[in-house]
Amino acid sequence: RRLRSKLRDRMIVVGLALTGATFVLFPEATTALADWTGVGRGVDLIFYLSFVMLAFVQLLVYSKLRQMEARITDLARATALQQA
């Protein structure tokens, strides 16, 4: 959590989304890139990249959930101390 940066995370998500949009607009580029990387088909390359993107977004959501849980815990402690 300490090594994370909101700006960097957002830039990565935007970059991945732009890459996905580029692949949709220029499907022949995915085939050429897949051949260059040795994947075989452009569709397979898009599937692999979307899996990586999904894992990254899931990590972001998990991190945000942990932050919210910590805030709720702090609020519950503060409320309990005020009411005691």
SVG drawing of the C-alpha trace seen along z (x, -y; Angstrom):
<svg xmlns="http://www.w3.org/2000/svg" viewBox="-22 -12 30 31">
<polyline fill="none" stroke="black" stroke-width="0.4" points="0.0,0.0 2.9,-2.4 4.4,-1.9 1.1,-2.7 0.4,-6.0 -3.1,-7.0 -1.8,-9.0 0.3,-6.1 -2.5,-3.6 -4.9,-5.9 -2.3,-6.4 -1.9,-2.6 -5.7,-2.0 -6.0,-4.8 -3.1,-3.4 -4.5,0.1 -7.9,-1.3 -6.3,-3.3 -4.4,-0.2 -7.6,1.8 -9.4,-0.9 -6.4,-0.9 -6.6,2.8 -10.3,2.6 -9.8,-0.2 -6.8,1.5 -7.3,5.3 -4.5,6.0 -2.1,4.4 -3.0,7.1 -2.2,9.8 1.2,8.3 2.0,7.8 0.9,11.4 3.1,12.7 6.0,10.6 5.5,11.9 4.9,15.5 1.3,15.8 -0.1,16.8 -3.4,14.9 -4.4,11.4 -7.5,12.5 -5.3,14.6 -3.1,11.7 -6.1,9.5 -7.4,12.2 -4.0,12.4 -3.7,8.7 -7.3,8.3 -6.6,11.0 -3.6,8.9 -5.7,5.7 -8.5,7.4 -6.1,8.7 -4.6,5.1 -8.1,3.6 -9.0,6.3 -5.9,5.4 -6.9,1.7 -10.4,2.6 -9.1,4.8 -6.7,2.1 -9.5,-0.5 -11.7,2.0 -8.9,2.4 -8.6,-1.4 -12.3,-1.7 -12.3,1.1 -9.5,-0.7 -11.5,-4.0 -14.6,-2.2 -12.6,-0.6 -11.1,-4.0 -14.6,-5.6 -16.0,-2.8 -13.2,-3.2 -13.7,-7.0 -17.4,-6.6 -17.0,-4.0 -14.6,-6.2 -16.9,-9.3 -19.9,-7.3 -17.9,-5.7"/>
</svg>
